[in-house]
């Protein structure tokens, strides 16, 4: 599949080890904690954010493709957005088409049970109902008919005769029809037959085919969008969020972020192609007063081809050297690609005020004049927007405020895969 125009490397740039790394690590965890209070799911914050092209056109396939790889990039378990080995769309398609699938995805006890319930309900391979099951089906049809008549009769018009007919049909189904025997047998037969058939895999393969979109370079990708679309989010309801330096620096609240970790030496500032003249703007969370405000919105990622059942299934396997994509653990997951994004978190009208403005405004202005990238924690202050046009967008810096009205992605919510692959050795597998 084609890769998008997003430069992931800019998000995971490696920084020198800092003496105050613990402060920055706590700050990123606290941002994730604040965002979690305004959304659902595990949050991974970008470093820095990404501007959305202000003239993004959802009807333009090339514009869509600019974001698809980002949406489907699988992630490591980290509070800072950290790409993992795989692309969700490519992995999903690969497992459907290239994994080895069980010939009978049932354990021996289920195979035996399937044979027993089939024999109870059907007397031959033509699925002719047995005598007892035929009586049950007859009594069941009679009961359903009178029940439908009863339910479609206004309550005030239901006569005692009609109620007696319904009760009589129910009793007949229970006694003569042996409902207690045949009804659970029907349920088990359907469940076991569905599991054995793997019809859902066939359905998923068809969905992947329907969602496959050709790109201009001859490659293909799977349709992946947001709801609402990126060119319609201005019309939705935003939540106002604000926090201070005290909240960012709180190590107690940072430790409460469940199941998250941060790199040992994250920098707070990000400078692309330039070095600030003021060392206090070079890496650390700035000292002194700090206030951050913005409008926030969580936008779900929509994948019409995706089926969580694929990764929950024990009916496929890969060669042992493929390793685990996920071991299923909420913390310390050792899989190669344990998480995938379920939504993007975007902000607009970002306002930063406090001592940092006076300290760093000249460096920010110089970077903007030279059209360089600047990031502040998870926020983008200046840089190229993601899209086919890739315009350069920048903050407005006054004597008292850094103002970024443009919409940007600052985080994603994510979900952990169950243990995968997780083949059941007791299923029937192809013999090599």
PLY file of the C-alpha trace (Angstrom):
ply
format ascii 1.0
element vertex 432
property float x
property float y
property float z
element edge 431
property int vertex1
property int vertex2
end_header
0.00 0.00 0.00
1.09 3.53 -0.67
2.57 5.60 2.12
1.24 9.06 2.89
2.99 12.39 2.92
3.20 12.49 6.72
6.75 12.45 8.06
6.58 10.26 11.14
10.26 10.83 11.85
9.51 14.40 12.82
7.26 13.12 15.58
9.72 10.72 17.14
12.91 12.73 16.84
15.59 11.64 19.32
16.75 14.29 21.77
19.89 14.47 23.94
19.62 13.29 27.53
18.39 16.04 29.82
18.98 16.55 33.51
15.33 17.50 33.97
13.98 14.60 31.91
11.75 13.46 34.77
9.95 16.81 34.66
9.31 16.55 30.92
8.18 12.94 31.25
5.70 13.95 33.96
4.48 16.85 31.82
3.68 14.62 28.85
1.89 12.16 31.13
-0.11 15.00 32.65
-1.17 16.25 29.22
-2.35 12.71 28.44
-4.18 12.65 31.77
-5.90 15.97 31.03
-6.93 14.78 27.57
-8.21 11.48 28.98
-10.61 13.45 31.19
-12.15 14.91 28.04
-12.26 11.77 25.90
-12.29 7.96 26.18
-9.55 5.42 25.56
-5.80 5.30 26.07
-4.15 8.54 24.94
-0.80 8.92 23.14
0.30 12.53 22.61
2.23 13.65 19.57
5.58 15.39 19.86
4.85 17.83 18.35
1.35 18.04 16.85
0.45 18.16 13.16
-1.37 20.99 11.41
-4.35 19.94 9.30
-4.34 21.50 5.86
-6.92 24.34 6.08
-8.05 23.63 2.50
-8.25 19.85 2.96
-10.81 18.38 0.56
-12.41 15.11 1.66
-13.53 14.39 -1.91
-9.91 14.45 -3.09
-8.37 10.98 -2.83
-4.83 12.37 -2.65
-5.82 14.57 0.29
-7.32 11.52 2.00
-4.18 9.49 1.36
-2.11 12.18 3.09
-3.61 11.03 6.41
-4.28 7.31 5.90
-0.85 6.05 6.95
-1.01 8.17 10.10
-4.46 6.80 10.98
-3.34 3.19 10.47
0.15 3.42 11.94
0.29 0.92 14.78
1.83 2.08 18.05
3.96 1.07 20.98
2.63 1.42 24.52
3.88 4.90 25.32
2.32 8.15 26.46
4.21 9.80 23.58
3.08 8.71 20.12
5.63 6.04 19.13
5.15 4.20 15.83
5.45 0.42 15.92
6.45 -2.03 13.22
3.20 -2.49 11.34
0.47 -0.62 9.48
-2.98 -1.79 10.63
-4.46 -1.94 7.12
-1.52 -3.90 5.74
-1.47 -6.25 8.73
-5.22 -6.86 8.58
-5.07 -7.65 4.85
-2.01 -9.85 5.28
-3.58 -12.01 7.99
-6.79 -12.45 6.00
-4.96 -13.50 2.85
-1.64 -15.02 3.91
-2.04 -16.57 7.36
-2.56 -20.32 7.64
-6.15 -20.99 8.67
-7.55 -23.96 10.54
-9.49 -26.42 8.42
-11.91 -26.96 11.32
-11.63 -24.17 13.91
-13.17 -26.25 16.68
-11.54 -28.21 19.51
-12.26 -31.96 19.59
-14.98 -31.58 22.24
-16.75 -29.03 20.05
-16.45 -31.30 17.01
-18.09 -34.08 19.02
-20.80 -31.73 20.29
-21.51 -30.51 16.76
-21.98 -34.09 15.60
-24.31 -34.83 18.52
-26.62 -31.82 18.07
-26.68 -32.36 14.30
-27.73 -35.99 14.86
-30.40 -34.85 17.31
-31.93 -32.40 14.86
-31.33 -34.00 11.46
-31.61 -37.65 10.48
-29.49 -37.58 7.32
-27.00 -35.57 5.27
-29.89 -33.88 3.45
-30.78 -32.23 6.75
-34.18 -33.85 7.02
-35.52 -33.07 10.52
-35.79 -36.01 12.88
-39.28 -37.00 14.00
-38.97 -35.22 17.35
-37.42 -32.08 15.82
-40.15 -32.00 13.12
-42.81 -31.96 15.85
-40.93 -29.17 17.65
-40.78 -27.09 14.45
-44.52 -27.59 13.93
-45.39 -26.55 17.48
-42.92 -23.62 17.29
-44.57 -22.31 14.08
-48.03 -22.55 15.67
-46.84 -20.71 18.78
-45.17 -17.94 16.75
-48.35 -17.47 14.70
-50.65 -17.05 17.72
-48.05 -14.91 19.54
-47.81 -12.59 16.53
-51.61 -12.31 16.47
-51.63 -11.57 20.20
-48.90 -8.89 20.02
-50.56 -7.17 17.04
-53.89 -6.97 18.83
-54.40 -3.76 20.84
-54.26 -4.52 24.54
-57.84 -3.37 25.11
-59.06 -5.83 22.42
-57.22 -8.92 23.67
-59.91 -11.40 24.70
-59.58 -14.15 27.28
-60.00 -16.64 24.44
-56.96 -15.18 22.65
-54.92 -15.30 25.85
-55.95 -18.94 26.39
-54.91 -19.78 22.82
-51.47 -18.24 23.41
-51.01 -20.09 26.69
-52.16 -23.35 25.12
-49.71 -22.96 22.21
-46.87 -22.22 24.66
-47.72 -25.27 26.76
-47.96 -27.43 23.64
-44.51 -26.24 22.53
-43.05 -27.02 25.95
-44.63 -30.45 26.37
-45.35 -32.01 23.00
-42.62 -30.05 21.25
-39.97 -30.65 23.95
-38.75 -27.05 23.73
-36.26 -27.57 26.56
-34.46 -30.13 24.39
-34.60 -28.68 20.89
-34.34 -24.92 21.48
-30.85 -25.02 23.09
-29.79 -27.61 20.50
-30.75 -25.17 17.72
-28.75 -22.41 19.40
-25.64 -24.56 19.81
-25.85 -25.86 16.25
-25.92 -22.33 14.87
-23.06 -21.18 17.09
-20.84 -24.16 16.30
-21.67 -24.08 12.61
-20.88 -20.37 12.38
-17.55 -20.94 14.11
-16.74 -23.86 11.84
-17.65 -22.04 8.64
-15.45 -18.94 9.17
-18.02 -17.09 7.08
-16.95 -13.89 8.81
-13.50 -14.24 7.21
-15.12 -14.41 3.79
-17.22 -11.37 4.64
-14.15 -9.47 5.87
-12.26 -10.28 2.68
-15.14 -8.84 0.67
-15.14 -5.68 2.83
-11.41 -5.22 2.22
-11.96 -5.56 -1.53
-14.78 -3.01 -1.45
-12.71 -0.53 0.59
-9.58 -0.77 -1.58
-8.82 2.53 -3.29
-6.26 2.98 -6.11
-3.75 5.82 -5.79
-2.26 7.89 -8.59
1.07 6.03 -8.37
-0.54 2.67 -9.07
-0.58 1.45 -5.47
-3.67 0.72 -3.38
-4.82 1.64 0.12
-7.79 0.90 2.33
-10.31 3.68 2.83
-9.82 5.14 6.31
-11.49 8.40 7.30
-12.70 10.37 10.28
-16.26 11.09 11.29
-16.88 13.95 10.86
-14.53 14.43 7.91
-11.62 16.80 8.42
-13.21 19.49 6.24
-16.36 19.45 8.39
-15.03 19.64 11.94
-15.41 23.42 12.33
-19.17 22.89 12.58
-19.01 20.49 15.55
-19.07 21.10 19.29
-15.70 21.82 20.88
-14.71 21.59 24.54
-12.70 24.39 26.16
-9.67 23.13 28.08
-7.09 25.01 30.12
-4.26 24.09 32.46
-1.27 25.65 34.16
2.37 24.89 34.84
1.40 23.48 38.25
-0.82 20.86 36.62
1.88 19.99 34.10
4.54 19.52 36.77
2.46 17.43 39.18
4.34 14.13 39.49
1.54 12.54 41.56
-1.06 12.95 38.81
1.48 11.84 36.21
2.01 8.53 38.00
-1.76 7.93 37.95
-1.86 7.60 34.17
-2.61 3.88 34.01
-0.47 1.63 31.86
1.51 4.40 30.21
5.19 5.08 29.93
7.23 7.86 28.43
10.72 7.86 26.93
13.42 8.42 29.54
14.58 11.70 28.01
11.75 13.54 26.26
12.35 17.18 25.39
9.51 19.66 25.71
10.58 22.02 22.93
11.00 20.94 19.31
13.05 22.96 16.82
13.41 21.78 13.22
16.40 23.10 11.32
17.16 25.84 13.81
18.64 26.30 17.28
17.18 28.83 19.74
19.54 31.51 20.99
17.98 31.35 24.47
19.02 28.08 26.11
15.89 28.10 28.28
13.89 27.50 25.09
16.05 24.64 23.89
14.52 21.62 25.57
13.13 21.82 29.08
9.63 22.63 30.20
9.97 26.38 30.76
10.42 27.73 34.26
8.05 30.36 35.62
4.36 30.94 35.12
2.64 29.15 32.23
-0.98 28.95 31.11
-2.31 26.96 28.15
-5.83 27.17 26.73
-7.46 25.62 23.66
-10.63 24.19 22.16
-10.58 20.39 21.98
-12.41 17.82 19.89
-12.12 14.01 19.66
-12.87 12.63 16.19
-13.37 8.86 15.68
-11.43 7.08 12.95
-13.72 5.05 10.69
-12.48 1.88 8.95
-15.32 0.18 7.02
-13.07 -2.85 6.42
-11.95 -3.47 10.01
-13.21 -6.36 12.14
-11.81 -6.81 15.66
-12.82 -10.48 15.45
-9.83 -11.16 13.21
-7.35 -10.47 16.00
-9.52 -12.25 18.57
-9.74 -15.40 16.44
-7.65 -18.45 17.32
-8.22 -19.94 13.86
-5.11 -18.58 12.10
-1.40 -18.80 12.63
1.88 -17.48 11.26
5.40 -18.95 11.29
6.94 -18.81 14.78
9.54 -16.25 13.71
6.74 -13.76 12.99
6.45 -13.18 16.73
3.53 -11.59 18.56
1.86 -8.42 17.37
0.48 -8.06 20.89
0.67 -10.18 24.02
-2.61 -8.69 25.22
-1.14 -7.02 28.31
-2.32 -3.57 29.36
1.17 -2.70 30.63
4.58 -3.77 29.43
3.15 -5.27 26.23
6.06 -6.92 24.41
4.32 -7.29 21.05
5.78 -5.68 17.95
2.62 -3.62 17.25
0.30 -3.76 20.24
-1.93 -0.71 19.68
-3.87 1.03 16.94
-5.47 4.47 16.86
-9.24 4.71 17.28
-9.64 8.51 17.18
-7.65 11.69 16.71
-7.67 14.52 19.24
-7.55 17.94 17.62
-7.30 21.44 19.07
-7.76 24.96 17.78
-7.38 28.47 19.19
-4.33 27.45 21.19
-3.21 30.26 23.52
0.01 30.08 25.53
0.82 32.80 28.01
3.25 33.34 30.85
6.98 33.88 31.25
7.76 31.63 28.29
6.46 34.25 25.85
9.00 36.88 26.81
11.81 34.32 26.97
11.21 32.59 23.63
9.23 34.92 21.36
12.28 36.19 19.45
13.42 32.63 18.69
9.92 31.63 17.59
9.63 34.69 15.36
13.00 33.97 13.77
11.98 30.37 13.09
8.74 31.58 11.52
10.57 34.08 9.29
12.71 31.20 8.04
9.69 28.87 7.81
11.12 26.35 10.25
9.18 23.97 12.46
8.57 24.72 16.13
6.83 22.52 18.68
5.92 23.06 22.33
5.14 19.76 24.03
2.33 18.15 22.01
1.50 21.44 20.26
2.71 22.66 16.89
3.57 26.36 16.89
4.88 26.55 13.33
5.43 24.15 10.47
4.09 22.59 7.31
0.51 21.31 7.35
-0.28 17.76 6.25
-1.99 17.62 2.87
-1.36 17.74 -0.84
-0.77 21.52 -0.70
1.31 21.41 2.52
1.09 25.13 3.39
3.35 26.57 6.08
1.33 27.68 9.11
2.59 29.63 12.10
1.63 31.08 15.46
1.06 34.75 16.03
3.45 35.89 18.77
2.72 39.06 20.71
4.38 40.48 23.79
2.07 38.49 26.07
0.72 35.51 24.12
1.51 32.80 21.59
-1.66 32.34 19.56
-2.25 29.38 17.19
-5.79 29.43 15.78
-5.18 26.68 13.21
-6.56 23.19 13.78
-3.94 20.59 14.64
-3.80 16.96 15.76
-2.10 16.69 19.16
-2.92 13.12 20.21
-4.71 9.91 19.37
-6.84 7.56 21.42
-5.92 3.94 20.98
-6.91 0.36 21.70
-4.72 -2.61 22.60
-4.94 -5.72 20.48
-5.71 -8.99 22.26
-2.97 -11.61 22.20
-2.28 -12.07 18.53
-1.48 -14.44 16.90
-3.06 -16.81 19.40
-3.67 -20.01 17.43
-5.46 -22.83 19.24
-3.35 -25.99 18.80
-6.42 -28.17 19.40
-8.14 -26.98 16.24
-7.77 -29.09 13.10
-4.96 -27.61 10.97
-3.66 -28.37 7.49
-1.22 -31.28 7.44
2.13 -30.46 5.80
0 1
1 2
2 3
3 4
4 5
5 6
6 7
7 8
8 9
9 10
10 11
11 12
12 13
13 14
14 15
15 16
16 17
17 18
18 19
19 20
20 21
21 22
22 23
23 24
24 25
25 26
26 27
27 28
28 29
29 30
30 31
31 32
32 33
33 34
34 35
35 36
36 37
37 38
38 39
39 40
40 41
41 42
42 43
43 44
44 45
45 46
46 47
47 48
48 49
49 50
50 51
51 52
52 53
53 54
54 55
55 56
56 57
57 58
58 59
59 60
60 61
61 62
62 63
63 64
64 65
65 66
66 67
67 68
68 69
69 70
70 71
71 72
72 73
73 74
74 75
75 76
76 77
77 78
78 79
79 80
80 81
81 82
82 83
83 84
84 85
85 86
86 87
87 88
88 89
89 90
90 91
91 92
92 93
93 94
94 95
95 96
96 97
97 98
98 99
99 100
100 101
101 102
102 103
103 104
104 105
105 106
106 107
107 108
108 109
109 110
110 111
111 112
112 113
113 114
114 115
115 116
116 117
117 118
118 119
119 120
120 121
121 122
122 123
123 124
124 125
125 126
126 127
127 128
128 129
129 130
130 131
131 132
132 133
133 134
134 135
135 136
136 137
137 138
138 139
139 140
140 141
141 142
142 143
143 144
144 145
145 146
146 147
147 148
148 149
149 150
150 151
151 152
152 153
153 154
154 155
155 156
156 157
157 158
158 159
159 160
160 161
161 162
162 163
163 164
164 165
165 166
166 167
167 168
168 169
169 170
170 171
171 172
172 173
173 174
174 175
175 176
176 177
177 178
178 179
179 180
180 181
181 182
182 183
183 184
184 185
185 186
186 187
187 188
188 189
189 190
190 191
191 192
192 193
193 194
194 195
195 196
196 197
197 198
198 199
199 200
200 201
201 202
202 203
203 204
204 205
205 206
206 207
207 208
208 209
209 210
210 211
211 212
212 213
213 214
214 215
215 216
216 217
217 218
218 219
219 220
220 221
221 222
222 223
223 224
224 225
225 226
226 227
227 228
228 229
229 230
230 231
231 232
232 233
233 234
234 235
235 236
236 237
237 238
238 239
239 240
240 241
241 242
242 243
243 244
244 245
245 246
246 247
247 248
248 249
249 250
250 251
251 252
252 253
253 254
254 255
255 256
256 257
257 258
258 259
259 260
260 261
261 262
262 263
263 264
264 265
265 266
266 267
267 268
268 269
269 270
270 271
271 272
272 273
273 274
274 275
275 276
276 277
277 278
278 279
279 280
280 281
281 282
282 283
283 284
284 285
285 286
286 287
287 288
288 289
289 290
290 291
291 292
292 293
293 294
294 295
295 296
296 297
297 298
298 299
299 300
300 301
301 302
302 303
303 304
304 305
305 306
306 307
307 308
308 309
309 310
310 311
311 312
312 313
313 314
314 315
315 316
316 317
317 318
318 319
319 320
320 321
321 322
322 323
323 324
324 325
325 326
326 327
327 328
328 329
329 330
330 331
331 332
332 333
333 334
334 335
335 336
336 337
337 338
338 339
339 340
340 341
341 342
342 343
343 344
344 345
345 346
346 347
347 348
348 349
349 350
350 351
351 352
352 353
353 354
354 355
355 356
356 357
357 358
358 359
359 360
360 361
361 362
362 363
363 364
364 365
365 366
366 367
367 368
368 369
369 370
370 371
371 372
372 373
373 374
374 375
375 376
376 377
377 378
378 379
379 380
380 381
381 382
382 383
383 384
384 385
385 386
386 387
387 388
388 389
389 390
390 391
391 392
392 393
393 394
394 395
395 396
396 397
397 398
398 399
399 400
400 401
401 402
402 403
403 404
404 405
405 406
406 407
407 408
408 409
409 410
410 411
411 412
412 413
413 414
414 415
415 416
416 417
417 418
418 419
419 420
420 421
421 422
422 423
423 424
424 425
425 426
426 427
427 428
428 429
429 430
430 431
